[in-house]
């Protein structure tokens, strides 16, 4: 249903006669002055919600991939750290044995 400017004027006139000029002005300022085809409908809101949920599912997938990548990287760093500690301990043991033998 499209509301014309004449319909808005008629509504204002009826409000003015029934409630007075100040109240009619206030009510008309609160009513949207947008063409009906520019107003958001329930279908628009449902479509937007579905689109947003789809985007969030993609974000959740990306976050899961990032988490898996971080877990792998931390596991690799832990392994490399342990390897360096063992190598360092072996080097220290060899240095002590060499020092005692000399």
Secondary structure per residue as TSV (DSSP state, phi and psi in degrees):
chain	resnum	aa	ss	phi	psi
A	1	X	-	360.0	125.0
A	2	X	-	-100.6	133.0
A	3	X	-	-101.3	123.3
A	4	X	-	-89.3	170.1
A	5	X	H	-64.4	-34.2
A	6	X	H	-63.7	-41.0
A	7	X	H	-60.9	-40.0
A	8	X	H	-64.6	-41.8
A	9	X	H	-63.5	-42.4
A	10	X	H	-62.4	-40.6
A	11	X	H	-63.6	-42.4
A	12	X	H	-62.3	-45.2
A	13	X	H	-60.5	-43.6
A	14	X	H	-63.9	-42.5
A	15	X	H	-64.6	-41.5
A	16	X	H	-61.9	-43.9
A	17	X	H	-67.6	-38.0
A	18	X	H	-82.8	-38.3
A	19	X	H	-118.6	-13.4
A	20	X	-	103.4	161.5
A	21	X	H	-64.2	-44.7
A	22	X	H	-61.8	-46.7
A	23	X	H	-66.0	-41.6
A	24	X	H	-60.7	-43.3
A	25	X	H	-61.7	-44.3
A	26	X	H	-61.9	-48.1
A	27	X	H	-62.1	-44.0
A	28	X	H	-66.1	-32.4
A	29	X	H	-70.2	-28.6
A	30	X	H	-79.4	-23.5
A	31	X	S	-80.4	137.8
A	32	X	-	-67.0	139.6
A	33	X	-	-108.1	55.1
A	34	X	-	-113.2	145.5
A	35	X	-	-61.7	146.1
A	36	X	G	-59.1	-31.8
A	37	X	G	-73.6	-8.8
A	38	X	G	-100.1	-5.4
A	39	X	S	-79.9	148.4
A	40	X	-	-78.4	135.4
A	41	X	-	-105.9	170.2
A	42	X	H	-59.8	-40.8
A	43	X	H	-60.6	-40.0
A	44	X	H	-60.5	-45.1
A	45	X	H	-66.0	-40.2
A	46	X	H	-65.3	-41.3
A	47	X	H	-63.6	-42.0
A	48	X	H	-63.4	-42.7
A	49	X	H	-61.3	-43.1
A	50	X	H	-64.5	-41.0
A	51	X	H	-63.6	-43.7
A	52	X	H	-64.4	-42.2
A	53	X	H	-62.5	-39.0
A	54	X	H	-62.7	-42.2
A	55	X	H	-65.9	-39.2
A	56	X	H	-66.2	-35.0
A	57	X	H	-63.2	-40.1
A	58	X	H	-63.7	-41.0
A	59	X	H	-64.7	-42.6
A	60	X	H	-60.9	-40.2
A	61	X	H	-62.9	-43.0
A	62	X	H	-64.3	-39.7
A	63	X	H	-65.7	-38.2
A	64	X	H	-64.4	-41.1
A	65	X	H	-63.5	-43.5
A	66	X	H	-62.1	-43.1
A	67	X	H	-61.8	-45.2
A	68	X	H	-61.5	-41.1
A	69	X	H	-63.5	-42.5
A	70	X	H	-65.6	-40.8
A	71	X	H	-59.9	-44.7
A	72	X	H	-61.8	-43.9
A	73	X	H	-65.4	-41.6
A	74	X	H	-65.6	-37.9
A	75	X	H	-63.6	-42.2
A	76	X	H	-64.2	-43.9
A	77	X	H	-62.4	-39.4
A	78	X	H	-63.7	-45.4
A	79	X	H	-61.7	-45.9
A	80	X	H	-63.8	-39.1
A	81	X	H	-63.8	-44.9
A	82	X	H	-62.2	-40.7
A	83	X	H	-62.4	-43.1
A	84	X	H	-66.0	-37.8
A	85	X	H	-64.6	-45.4
A	86	X	H	-63.0	-43.2
A	87	X	H	-63.5	-39.7
A	88	X	H	-65.5	-43.0
A	89	X	H	-62.9	-40.4
A	90	X	H	-64.6	-42.6
A	91	X	H	-62.5	-41.5
A	92	X	H	-64.6	-40.8
A	93	X	H	-62.7	-42.7
A	94	X	H	-63.6	-40.6
A	95	X	H	-64.0	-40.3
A	96	X	H	-66.8	-44.1
A	97	X	H	-63.2	-41.4
A	98	X	H	-64.2	-40.3
A	99	X	H	-66.6	-38.7
A	100	X	H	-70.0	-37.7
A	101	X	H	-69.7	-26.1
A	102	X	-	-80.0	360.0
